[in-house]
């Protein structure tokens, strides 16, 4: 399963958000998207409550989970 995820996230046009514990397992094997670019991508998807923590980490509210820290990984085609 992890091999599939690392392969997928290294493919142009494929990206996603990850958080612990998966982040600890694949973060060194996938490209990391800057939090600035992640915020732009998420805004285009209607997700506007992004709080930037540093160059890569951000948090946003996810339903009943509340605020969750995330990192976007992969190779989004959105500039």
N, C-alpha and C positions, 0 to 999 in steps of 0.2 A: 504494500500500500504506500509506504513512504517513497519507494523508488518511483512509483507512478507520479506522485505529487511533485517530487523534485524534477522529474522529466517534464511534466506538464508546465510547471512554472518557469522552465527555461525555454519555452516555446513562444515565439512572437504572437502577441494578441491575447495571451493567457495571463491572468493575474487574479489575485484574491487577497483577502485579509486573513491574517493568522494571529493567534494569541497563544498564551501558554496552554497546555504543555507542548503542542505541536511546534511552536516557535523554537523551542530548545532543541528539537530533533532535526529540523531542516534548515534553520536560518543560515548556516554556513554553506549550503549547497544550492541556494537560489538567489537570484538578483533581488535586491531590496529597493523599493520605490521610495523616493523622498516623501516625507510627510506633506510637503508643499504640493507635490504632484498628486499625492493620494487625496488631499483635500479637494483639489480641482476635479478629479475623477468622481469622487463621492458627491460633490455638489451637482454634477451633471446627472447623477442618479437620484437627486432629490434629498440627499442626506446632508443636512446643513449644520448639524450640531457637533462639528469636529473641533476638538481641543488639542492643539499641537503640544507635545511634551518636549520633543527635541527634533533633530533632523530626520528621524525615522519613525519614532513612536508617536501615537496619537490616541485619543480615546473618543468614544461616541456612545450614545445611549442605544442599547439593544433591548427592546421590549422589557420583559420582567427582570432581565438580568441587571438592568441599570447601566451605569457607565463601565465600559470594558476597554482596557488598553489593547491596541492593535498595532500591527505592522503590515503594510501592504507589500506583497512580493510578486514577482513575475515580470513580464515584459508587456505592459499595456501599450497599445498603439496610439492612445490619446496623447497629444502633445501638450 
